[in-house]
């Protein structure tokens, strides 16, 4: 499954994403804007080394249920590059649901990481799923939209965002403006 949930701030994107994520036992969550509550039994990943250690731990202990949160510091440089390398590792590892809050922070309309694109187009063969949220659909790569199997559109305020979605789904942007 690949879910794409779009809409303005406060329209329920993260709430819907949480509900979908609850259906999956193996979660890697890129908590870009601190939307998730981390508990004591959850793992926080801040680097490539952390991710590799976590994967070794899961494999060694044969864990079938987990939540791991990837949280980059605001000072972290090259987040897009690190994200893409993490996608490479997750592709080869497979068998998990990856949640990415505010996906527009990791790809642009004109640029998508090589491994992330590969995950989007071939990840299902590795049992790799995604849940994406974004307030700015005009700022994400079209591969994310075209490869998503479930698309949810909430209220969009920015005209460019509404036009992008309207063009993608073949509707009039005024119809989207009238969504509750």
VOVEX-162770 format. One line per 8 residues: number of its first residue (from 1); their letters; for each residue x, y, z of N, C-alpha, C, CB. Coordinates in Angstrom, 3 decimals, always signed. Glycine has a CB too. Layout:
<lumpas>
NUM> a> X/Y/Z/X/Y/Z/X/Y/Z/X/Y/Z ~ ...
</lumpas>
This chain:
<lumpas>
1> xxxxxxxx> +0.833/-1.194/+0.000/+0.000/+0.000/+0.000/+0.868/+1.244/+0.000/-0.943/+0.006/+1.208 ~ +0.407/+2.241/-0.706/+1.035/+3.561/-0.666/-0.099/+4.568/-0.508/+1.905/+3.850/-1.970 ~ -0.119/+5.250/+0.640/-1.139/+6.245/+0.941/-0.532/+7.628/+0.786/-1.715/+6.047/+2.371 ~ -1.254/+8.534/+0.142/-0.843/+9.932/+0.047/-2.000/+10.763/+0.584/-0.467/+10.342/-1.439 ~ -1.731/+11.507/+1.664/-2.756/+12.299/+2.339/-2.323/+13.756/+2.273/-2.967/+11.829/+3.828 ~ -3.165/+14.592/+1.636/-2.802/+15.985/+1.391/-3.857/+16.924/+1.939/-2.604/+16.233/-0.100 ~ -3.439/+18.106/+2.346/-4.374/+19.124/+2.796/-3.684/+20.143/+3.679/-5.534/+18.488/+3.539 ~ -4.406/+21.198/+3.952/-3.850/+22.296/+4.746/-3.596/+21.848/+6.181/-4.798/+23.510/+4.729
9> xxxxxxxx> -2.859/+22.643/+6.898/-2.556/+22.386/+8.301/-3.856/+22.296/+9.099/-1.636/+23.492/+8.877 ~ -3.961/+21.266/+9.927/-5.115/+21.119/+10.800/-6.316/+20.420/+10.193/-5.528/+22.433/+11.258 ~ -6.198/+19.899/+8.961/-7.364/+19.280/+8.316/-7.519/+17.790/+8.631/-7.269/+19.462/+6.823 ~ -6.573/+17.216/+9.392/-6.698/+15.817/+9.789/-5.772/+14.853/+9.078/-8.071/+15.382/+9.574 ~ -4.768/+15.354/+8.365/-3.827/+14.477/+7.646/-3.140/+13.500/+8.584/-2.776/+15.309/+6.917 ~ -2.551/+14.019/+9.629/-1.805/+13.160/+10.544/-2.725/+12.195/+11.282/-1.027/+14.004/+11.544 ~ -3.908/+12.644/+11.638/-4.874/+11.759/+12.303/-5.206/+10.580/+11.404/-6.165/+12.529/+12.674 ~ -5.471/+10.851/+10.139/-5.765/+9.779/+9.184/-4.534/+8.885/+9.000/-6.215/+10.369/+7.820
17> xxxxxxxx> -3.358/+9.494/+8.906/-2.123/+8.726/+8.781/-1.904/+7.811/+9.978/-0.937/+9.661/+8.623 ~ -2.188/+8.303/+11.194/-2.069/+7.485/+12.404/-2.994/+6.268/+12.326/-2.396/+8.325/+13.660 ~ -4.214/+6.483/+11.839/-5.178/+5.374/+11.748/-4.690/+4.305/+10.773/-6.563/+5.896/+11.307 ~ -4.161/+4.718/+9.638/-3.623/+3.738/+8.685/-2.398/+3.035/+9.263/-3.260/+4.423/+7.351 ~ -1.506/+3.806/+9.892/-0.283/+3.228/+10.447/-0.594/+2.171/+11.509/+0.595/+4.329/+11.045 ~ -1.678/+2.366/+12.260/-2.041/+1.418/+13.317/-2.354/+0.026/+12.767/-3.238/+1.941/+14.093 ~ -2.593/-0.087/+11.468/-2.902/-1.386/+10.856/-1.650/-2.195/+10.540/-3.705/-1.183/+9.585 ~ -0.475/-1.594/+10.692/+0.766/-2.252/+10.295/+1.660/-2.486/+11.511/+1.507/-1.413/+9.239
25> xxxxxxxx> +2.205/-3.694/+11.653/+2.995/-4.016/+12.855/+4.448/-3.535/+12.818/+2.988/-5.493/+13.064 ~ +4.985/-3.255/+11.635/+6.402/-2.882/+11.509/+6.479/-1.483/+10.886/+7.199/-3.937/+10.637 ~ +6.745/-0.479/+11.723/+6.690/+0.910/+11.281/+8.024/+1.633/+11.433/+5.628/+1.648/+12.050 ~ +8.434/+2.298/+10.370/+9.532/+3.255/+10.391/+8.887/+4.601/+10.083/+10.693/+2.882/+9.350 ~ +8.966/+5.543/+11.011/+8.234/+6.803/+10.888/+9.219/+7.970/+10.809/+7.259/+6.993/+12.081 ~ +9.200/+8.676/+9.680/+9.977/+9.901/+9.534/+9.105/+11.019/+10.087/+10.400/+10.169/+8.025 ~ +9.332/+11.323/+11.355/+8.485/+12.267/+12.091/+9.035/+13.681/+11.929/+8.402/+11.883/+13.596 ~ +8.879/+14.204/+10.739/+9.465/+15.483/+10.346/+9.008/+16.648/+11.208/+9.136/+15.769/+8.920
33> xxxxxxxx> +7.745/+16.638/+11.615/+7.195/+17.782/+12.354/+6.659/+17.390/+13.732/+6.086/+18.433/+11.546 ~ +7.221/+16.318/+14.308/+6.864/+15.875/+15.659/+5.364/+15.660/+15.852/+7.352/+16.880/+16.664 ~ +4.777/+14.905/+14.953/+3.346/+14.589/+15.023/+3.053/+13.350/+15.869/+2.797/+14.385/+13.626 ~ +4.077/+12.564/+16.166/+3.879/+11.295/+16.859/+4.405/+11.367/+18.288/+4.567/+10.157/+16.100 ~ +3.752/+10.627/+19.173/+4.166/+10.534/+20.569/+5.062/+9.311/+20.719/+2.931/+10.450/+21.529 ~ +6.304/+9.534/+21.075/+7.274/+8.454/+21.242/+7.166/+7.923/+22.669/+8.730/+8.944/+20.933 ~ +7.011/+6.600/+22.790/+6.941/+5.975/+24.107/+8.293/+5.363/+24.468/+5.832/+4.898/+24.141 ~ +8.403/+4.860/+25.684/+9.655/+4.262/+26.152/+10.056/+3.036/+25.349/+9.536/+3.890/+27.607
41> xxxxxxxx> +9.078/+2.299/+24.819/+9.420/+1.090/+24.074/+9.704/+1.354/+22.597/+8.306/+0.091/+24.197 ~ +9.527/+2.589/+22.163/+9.835/+2.950/+20.782/+11.310/+3.319/+20.650/+8.943/+4.120/+20.312 ~ +11.803/+3.301/+19.440/+13.207/+3.612/+19.151/+13.264/+4.926/+18.372/+13.894/+2.450/+18.344 ~ +14.238/+5.766/+18.698/+14.463/+7.010/+17.958/+15.765/+6.862/+17.176/+14.516/+8.256/+18.924 ~ +15.688/+7.138/+15.887/+16.822/+7.029/+14.973/+17.185/+8.435/+14.509/+16.492/+6.093/+13.752 ~ +18.460/+8.787/+14.661/+18.882/+10.131/+14.237/+19.981/+10.103/+13.189/+19.356/+10.923/+15.429 ~ +20.440/+8.891/+12.817/+21.544/+8.806/+11.855/+21.478/+7.481/+11.096/+22.912/+8.949/+12.574 ~ +22.304/+7.377/+10.067/+22.410/+6.124/+9.310/+22.896/+5.001/+10.223/+23.369/+6.290/+8.100
49> xxxxxxxx> +23.848/+5.297/+11.093/+24.354/+4.276/+12.012/+23.248/+3.758/+12.921/+25.503/+4.837/+12.855 ~ +22.416/+4.667/+13.419/+21.282/+4.251/+14.267/+20.365/+3.304/+13.506/+20.480/+5.482/+14.757 ~ +20.079/+3.638/+12.247/+19.181/+2.797/+11.446/+19.792/+1.412/+11.245/+18.890/+3.459/+10.076 ~ +21.059/+1.358/+10.921/+21.712/+0.065/+10.710/+21.736/-0.766/+11.992/+23.137/+0.270/+10.195 ~ +22.027/-0.124/+13.143/+22.002/-0.842/+14.426/+20.602/-1.364/+14.730/+22.483/+0.076/+15.569 ~ +19.594/-0.547/+14.463/+18.214/-0.954/+14.721/+17.836/-2.164/+13.865/+17.249/+0.214/+14.448 ~ +18.180/-2.140/+12.606/+17.859/-3.264/+11.717/+18.552/-4.540/+12.187/+18.272/-2.941/+10.265 ~ +19.809/-4.440/+12.565/+20.509/-5.623/+13.090/+19.818/-6.157/+14.343/+21.981/-5.283/+13.405
57> xxxxxxxx> +19.379/-5.258/+15.220/+18.685/-5.662/+16.442/+17.374/-6.377/+16.113/+18.414/-4.437/+17.333 ~ +16.591/-5.794/+15.207/+15.310/-6.403/+14.813/+15.540/-7.781/+14.213/+14.562/-5.503/+13.803 ~ +16.510/-7.891/+13.330/+16.791/-9.183/+12.687/+17.307/-10.212/+13.687/+17.811/-9.003/+11.562 ~ +18.202/-9.795/+14.572/+18.772/-10.710/+15.565/+17.703/-11.236/+16.522/+19.879/-10.008/+16.355 ~ +16.791/-10.356/+16.928/+15.759/-10.732/+17.895/+14.451/-11.162/+17.225/+15.491/-9.573/+18.834 ~ +14.450/-11.206/+15.891/+13.280/-11.626/+15.115/+11.999/-10.907/+15.562/+13.091/-13.138/+15.238 ~ +12.098/-9.588/+15.664/+10.942/-8.785/+16.074/+9.939/-8.666/+14.926/+11.394/-7.379/+16.537 ~ +8.685/-8.842/+15.250/+7.625/-8.735/+14.242/+6.775/-7.484/+14.434/+6.735/-9.969/+14.286
65> xxxxxxxx> +6.920/-6.826/+15.562/+6.186/-5.597/+15.850/+7.172/-4.560/+16.380/+5.029/-5.852/+16.878 ~ +7.170/-3.380/+15.782/+8.020/-2.291/+16.284/+7.569/-0.971/+15.683/+9.515/-2.553/+15.953 ~ +7.977/+0.108/+16.373/+7.851/+1.472/+15.869/+9.215/+2.123/+16.072/+6.691/+2.280/+16.605 ~ +9.759/+2.636/+15.008/+11.017/+3.370/+15.085/+10.793/+4.732/+14.442/+12.190/+2.591/+14.382 ~ +11.222/+5.762/+15.123/+11.015/+7.129/+14.662/+12.325/+7.728/+14.186/+10.407/+7.991/+15.772 ~ +12.346/+8.166/+12.951/+13.500/+8.882/+12.423/+13.253/+10.358/+12.679/+13.729/+8.587/+10.888 ~ +14.142/+10.960/+13.448/+14.009/+12.372/+13.789/+15.331/+13.059/+13.496/+13.597/+12.562/+15.283 ~ +15.321/+13.916/+12.508/+16.515/+14.682/+12.180/+16.519/+15.954/+13.011/+16.577/+15.009/+10.661
73> xxxxxxxx> +17.701/+16.356/+13.419/+17.869/+17.636/+14.100/+17.635/+18.751/+13.076/+19.297/+17.753/+14.757 ~ +17.216/+19.880/+13.561/+17.026/+21.028/+12.667/+18.349/+21.439/+12.018/+16.422/+22.219/+13.441 ~ +19.461/+21.101/+12.668/+20.787/+21.423/+12.132/+21.297/+20.386/+11.137/+21.775/+21.558/+13.262 ~ +20.609/+19.268/+10.987/+21.072/+18.214/+10.088/+21.169/+18.738/+8.660/+20.133/+16.997/+10.149 ~ +22.348/+18.597/+8.088/+22.570/+19.012/+6.698/+22.264/+17.842/+5.761/+24.037/+19.510/+6.493 ~ +21.899/+18.126/+4.537/+21.678/+17.117/+3.492/+20.614/+16.087/+3.867/+22.976/+16.405/+3.187 ~ +19.505/+16.535/+4.460/+18.439/+15.610/+4.861/+17.935/+14.780/+3.692/+17.282/+16.377/+5.476 ~ +17.822/+15.407/+2.510/+17.321/+14.679/+1.340/+18.248/+13.527/+0.976/+17.165/+15.627/+0.143
81> xxxxxxxx> +19.548/+13.766/+1.057/+20.536/+12.737/+0.730/+20.511/+11.609/+1.773/+21.950/+13.358/+0.646 ~ +20.458/+11.973/+3.045/+20.379/+10.963/+4.108/+19.096/+10.151/+3.957/+20.434/+11.631/+5.512 ~ +17.983/+10.837/+3.700/+16.702/+10.159/+3.483/+16.828/+9.153/+2.342/+15.582/+11.186/+3.177 ~ +17.447/+9.559/+1.240/+17.580/+8.669/+0.090/+18.426/+7.444/+0.438/+18.200/+9.420/-1.095 ~ +19.492/+7.630/+1.181/+20.324/+6.488/+1.587/+19.559/+5.576/+2.552/+21.635/+6.982/+2.247 ~ +18.744/+6.165/+3.401/+17.906/+5.342/+4.285/+16.892/+4.543/+3.472/+17.176/+6.227/+5.321 ~ +16.386/+5.130/+2.394/+15.456/+4.409/+1.523/+16.146/+3.207/+0.879/+14.894/+5.349/+0.434 ~ +17.419/+3.355/+0.546/+18.181/+2.227/-0.016/+18.240/+1.082/+0.985/+19.614/+2.669/-0.408
89> xxxxxxxx> +18.596/+1.411/+2.222/+18.676/+0.394/+3.268/+17.308/-0.251/+3.489/+19.199/+1.010/+4.583 ~ +16.261/+0.556/+3.562/+14.915/+0.020/+3.814/+14.416/-0.823/+2.640/+13.930/+1.166/+4.087 ~ +14.805/-0.461/+1.424/+14.409/-1.267/+0.273/+14.974/-2.684/+0.413/+14.895/-0.613/-1.048 ~ +16.264/-2.780/+0.682/+16.875/-4.102/+0.776/+16.398/-4.873/+2.008/+18.386/-3.972/+0.804 ~ +16.057/-4.156/+3.058/+15.540/-4.812/+4.260/+14.103/-5.265/+4.038/+15.621/-3.866/+5.477 ~ +13.267/-4.355/+3.529/+11.885/-4.676/+3.175/+10.994/-4.968/+4.366/+11.865/-5.843/+2.262 ~ +9.784/-5.411/+4.039/+8.793/-5.864/+5.007/+8.529/-4.863/+6.123/+9.233/-7.158/+5.601 ~ +8.223/-3.618/+5.746/+7.808/-2.633/+6.743/+6.999/-1.531/+6.063/+9.041/-2.035/+7.479
97> xxxxxxxx> +6.276/-0.788/+6.883/+5.534/+0.381/+6.419/+6.343/+1.603/+6.825/+4.067/+0.427/+7.016 ~ +6.575/+2.476/+5.868/+7.346/+3.702/+6.103/+6.373/+4.874/+6.075/+8.491/+3.885/+5.028 ~ +6.338/+5.618/+7.163/+5.481/+6.802/+7.272/+6.379/+8.024/+7.127/+4.687/+6.830/+8.642 ~ +5.994/+8.940/+6.237/+6.790/+10.156/+6.050/+5.872/+11.365/+6.190/+7.507/+10.159/+4.657 ~ +6.009/+12.046/+7.311/+5.262/+13.289/+7.521/+5.903/+14.394/+6.687/+5.231/+13.682/+9.036 ~ +5.069/+15.126/+5.978/+5.506/+16.252/+5.148/+6.575/+15.833/+4.141/+6.040/+17.379/+6.030 ~ +6.171/+14.948/+3.234/+7.062/+14.382/+2.215/+7.727/+15.458/+1.356/+6.286/+13.427/+1.322 ~ +7.124/+16.620/+1.260/+7.724/+17.680/+0.432/+9.088/+18.137/+0.967/+6.777/+18.881/+0.355
105> xxxxxxxx> +9.456/+17.738/+2.180/+10.791/+18.056/+2.699/+11.870/+17.149/+2.105/+10.802/+17.938/+4.220 ~ +11.473/+16.055/+1.439/+12.442/+15.059/+0.971/+12.492/+14.880/-0.544/+12.135/+13.749/+1.597 ~ +11.604/+15.510/-1.261/+11.661/+15.488/-2.724/+10.987/+16.754/-3.240/+10.972/+14.200/-3.310 ~ +11.305/+17.119/-4.454/+10.724/+18.320/-5.059/+10.093/+17.927/-6.392/+11.805/+19.444/-5.255 ~ +9.340/+18.826/-7.013/+8.779/+18.492/-8.321/+9.837/+18.107/-9.347/+7.981/+19.652/-8.842 ~ +11.046/+18.639/-9.187/+12.102/+18.410/-10.176/+13.199/+17.462/-9.716/+12.716/+19.708/-10.548 ~ +13.102/+16.985/-8.480/+14.167/+16.122/-7.969/+13.603/+15.104/-6.982/+15.270/+16.964/-7.297 ~ +13.984/+13.849/-7.219/+13.640/+12.774/-6.292/+14.867/+11.875/-6.190/+12.359/+11.965/-6.770
113> xxxxxxxx> +15.174/+11.439/-4.993/+16.342/+10.590/-4.800/+16.218/+9.289/-5.579/+16.542/+10.296/-3.323 ~ +17.349/+8.821/-6.073/+17.384/+7.604/-6.889/+16.791/+6.403/-6.156/+18.814/+7.295/-7.304 ~ +17.176/+6.201/-4.899/+16.701/+5.034/-4.153/+15.249/+5.212/-3.730/+17.580/+4.789/-2.923 ~ +14.879/+6.456/-3.388/+13.487/+6.716/-3.031/+12.584/+6.434/-4.229/+13.308/+8.175/-2.546 ~ +12.996/+6.879/-5.401/+12.203/+6.603/-6.601/+12.102/+5.097/-6.840/+12.822/+7.300/-7.834 ~ +13.189/+4.394/-6.621/+13.173/+2.939/-6.800/+12.216/+2.296/-5.797/+14.598/+2.351/-6.637 ~ +12.210/+2.781/-4.561/+11.259/+2.269/-3.564/+9.823/+2.510/-4.014/+11.502/+2.933/-2.191 ~ +9.589/+3.676/-4.595/+8.230/+4.011/-5.038/+7.779/+3.121/-6.190/+8.156/+5.477/-5.458
121> xxxxxxxx> +8.683/+2.811/-7.102/+8.289/+2.057/-8.289/+8.425/+0.542/-8.136/+9.107/+2.506/-9.454 ~ +9.281/+0.091/-7.212/+9.520/-1.355/-7.080/+9.448/-1.878/-5.652/+10.858/-1.689/-7.644 ~ +9.163/-1.034/-4.702/+9.172/-1.431/-3.301/+8.146/-2.487/-2.942/+8.952/-0.246/-2.456 ~ +7.066/-2.577/-3.691/+6.044/-3.574/-3.366/+6.590/-4.988/-3.474/+4.837/-3.415/-4.283 ~ +7.595/-5.182/-4.306/+8.214/-6.503/-4.436/+8.993/-6.893/-3.176/+9.143/-6.529/-5.650 ~ +9.291/-5.905/-2.341/+10.006/-6.141/-1.085/+9.074/-5.976/+0.115/+11.200/-5.182/-0.961 ~ +7.754/-5.903/-0.147/+6.746/-5.694/+0.894/+7.014/-4.398/+1.664/+6.720/-6.891/+1.865 ~ +7.300/-3.359/+0.899/+7.592/-2.048/+1.448/+6.427/-1.123/+1.101/+8.948/-1.489/+0.900
129> xxxxxxxx> +5.789/-0.566/+2.118/+4.659/+0.339/+1.909/+4.981/+1.723/+2.437/+3.396/-0.205/+2.585 ~ +4.140/+2.687/+2.068/+4.360/+4.070/+2.471/+3.059/+4.748/+2.854/+5.039/+4.844/+1.357 ~ +3.165/+5.644/+3.834/+2.103/+6.584/+4.168/+2.762/+7.962/+4.142/+1.426/+6.260/+5.585 ~ +2.301/+8.816/+3.240/+2.854/+10.161/+3.112/+1.804/+11.185/+3.502/+3.354/+10.419/+1.677 ~ +2.242/+12.283/+4.118/+1.378/+13.444/+4.288/+2.103/+14.648/+3.703/+1.010/+13.676/+5.798 ~ +1.330/+15.625/+3.278/+1.911/+16.888/+2.825/+0.864/+17.987/+2.848/+2.502/+16.742/+1.413 ~ +1.308/+19.166/+3.213/+0.472/+20.358/+3.109/+0.634/+20.999/+1.736/+0.824/+21.368/+4.219 ~ +1.674/+20.619/+1.021/+2.027/+21.284/-0.222/+2.200/+20.297/-1.371/+3.294/+22.085/-0.036
137> xxxxxxxx> +1.117/+19.764/-1.919/+1.247/+18.805/-3.020/+1.932/+19.371/-4.264/-0.107/+18.299/-3.398 ~ +1.894/+20.673/-4.460/+2.576/+21.259/-5.622/+4.093/+21.165/-5.473/+2.155/+22.728/-5.807 ~ +4.579/+20.884/-4.255/+6.010/+20.838/-4.014/+6.580/+19.423/-3.977/+6.317/+21.528/-2.732 ~ +5.770/+18.402/-4.283/+6.293/+17.033/-4.281/+6.482/+16.521/-5.702/+5.353/+16.098/-3.505 ~ +7.308/+15.523/-5.830/+7.574/+14.916/-7.118/+6.361/+14.115/-7.586/+8.817/+14.021/-7.043 ~ +6.066/+14.181/-8.864/+4.884/+13.488/-9.394/+4.971/+11.973/-9.271/+4.683/+13.856/-10.839 ~ +6.173/+11.431/-9.106/+6.310/+9.991/-8.893/+5.576/+9.574/-7.619/+7.801/+9.591/-8.811 ~ +5.625/+10.421/-6.594/+4.920/+10.116/-5.343/+3.428/+10.017/-5.609/+5.208/+11.195/-4.263
145> xxxxxxxx> +2.887/+10.972/-6.343/+1.446/+10.932/-6.650/+1.097/+9.760/-7.561/+1.006/+12.246/-7.306 ~ +1.859/+9.575/-8.621/+1.498/+8.552/-9.603/+1.630/+7.138/-9.065/+2.351/+8.698/-10.827 ~ +2.490/+6.916/-8.081/+2.693/+5.578/-7.533/+1.842/+5.303/-6.294/+4.147/+5.385/-7.196 ~ +1.145/+6.325/-5.781/+0.300/+6.124/-4.601/-0.968/+5.382/-4.993/-0.051/+7.475/-3.935 ~ -1.301/+4.357/-4.200/-2.484/+3.544/-4.499/-3.738/+4.105/-3.840/-2.264/+2.106/-4.043 ~ -3.569/+4.909/-2.806/-4.711/+5.514/-2.100/-4.392/+6.991/-1.903/-4.994/+4.796/-0.710 ~ -5.224/+7.871/-2.442/-4.973/+9.303/-2.361/-6.149/+9.975/-1.661/-4.748/+9.910/-3.773 ~ -5.839/+10.750/-0.632/-6.844/+11.485/+0.128/-6.510/+12.963/+0.037/-6.902/+11.008/+1.619
153> xxxxxxxx> -7.492/+13.769/-0.358/-7.276/+15.203/-0.510/-8.211/+15.938/+0.428/-7.496/+15.657/-1.978 ~ -7.625/+16.674/+1.355/-8.405/+17.540/+2.236/-8.434/+18.939/+1.665/-7.825/+17.550/+3.667 ~ -8.887/+19.858/+2.451/-8.984/+21.241/+2.023/-7.601/+21.796/+1.695/-9.661/+22.090/+3.104 ~ -7.492/+22.426/+0.527/-6.238/+23.051/+0.098/-6.467/+24.546/-0.065/-5.715/+22.422/-1.234 ~ -5.607/+25.334/+0.507/-5.764/+26.783/+0.444/-4.962/+27.384/-0.696/-5.345/+27.414/+1.758 ~ -3.728/+26.930/-0.883/-2.847/+27.489/-1.898/-3.354/+27.120/-3.297/-1.399/+26.989/-1.694 ~ -3.469/+28.112/-4.158/-3.984/+27.896/-5.511/-3.131/+26.899/-6.295/-4.051/+29.220/-6.261 ~ -1.807/+27.007/-6.191/-0.926/+26.077/-6.916/-1.144/+24.630/-6.480/+0.540/+26.463/-6.703
161> xxxxxxxx> -1.377/+24.415/-5.187/-1.638/+23.067/-4.684/-2.946/+22.527/-5.264/-1.692/+23.064/-3.140 ~ -3.975/+23.357/-5.257/-5.277/+22.934/-5.795/-5.191/+22.632/-7.292/-6.336/+24.019/-5.542 ~ -4.486/+23.458/-8.037/-4.335/+23.246/-9.478/-3.544/+21.964/-9.748/-3.634/+24.459/-10.135 ~ -2.484/+21.734/-8.972/-1.685/+20.510/-9.134/-2.552/+19.274/-8.960/-0.522/+20.483/-8.128 ~ -3.333/+19.238/-7.894/-4.184/+18.074/-7.627/-5.294/+17.971/-8.665/-4.786/+18.156/-6.213 ~ -5.905/+19.074/-9.006/-6.977/+19.057/-10.008/-6.464/+18.511/-11.342/-7.559/+20.474/-10.201 ~ -5.287/+18.955/-11.748/-4.697/+18.445/-12.990/-4.389/+16.961/-12.896/-3.426/+19.214/-13.329 ~ -3.904/+16.536/-11.742/-3.542/+15.135/-11.559/-4.766/+14.218/-11.607/-2.813/+14.955/-10.237
169> xxxxxxxx> -5.854/+14.622/-10.962/-7.039/+13.749/-10.918/-8.080/+14.079/-11.978/-7.680/+13.832/-9.562 ~ -7.792/+15.097/-12.795/-8.703/+15.428/-13.883/-9.982/+16.123/-13.430/-9.057/+14.189/-14.622 ~ -9.882/+16.959/-12.448/-11.034/+17.709/-11.933/-10.761/+19.201/-12.037/-11.343/+17.317/-10.465 ~ -11.795/+19.977/-11.816/-11.684/+21.420/-11.778/-11.198/+21.828/-10.389/-13.041/+22.098/-12.124 ~ -10.249/+22.762/-10.321/-9.708/+23.168/-9.026/-10.771/+23.829/-8.149/-8.536/+24.120/-9.225 ~ -11.807/+24.398/-8.758/-12.889/+24.994/-7.960/-13.654/+23.913/-7.190/-13.860/+25.789/-8.871 ~ -13.756/+22.711/-7.769/-14.409/+21.594/-7.061/-13.635/+21.248/-5.794/-14.516/+20.345/-7.978 ~ -12.329/+21.297/-5.871/-11.501/+20.978/-4.706/-11.644/+22.035/-3.619/-10.036/+20.847/-5.116
177> xxxx> -11.822/+23.275/-4.010/-11.956/+24.372/-3.037/-13.211/+24.214/-2.200/-11.977/+25.726/-3.752 ~ -14.182/+23.482/-2.684/-15.448/+23.318/-1.975/-15.466/+22.106/-1.052/-16.570/+23.207/-2.964 ~ -14.372/+21.354/-0.970/-14.320/+20.197/-0.064/-14.374/+20.673/+1.386/-13.032/+19.357/-0.310 ~ -15.068/+19.928/+2.223/-15.108/+20.263/+3.653/-13.789/+19.909/+4.299/-16.265/+19.530/+4.364
</lumpas>
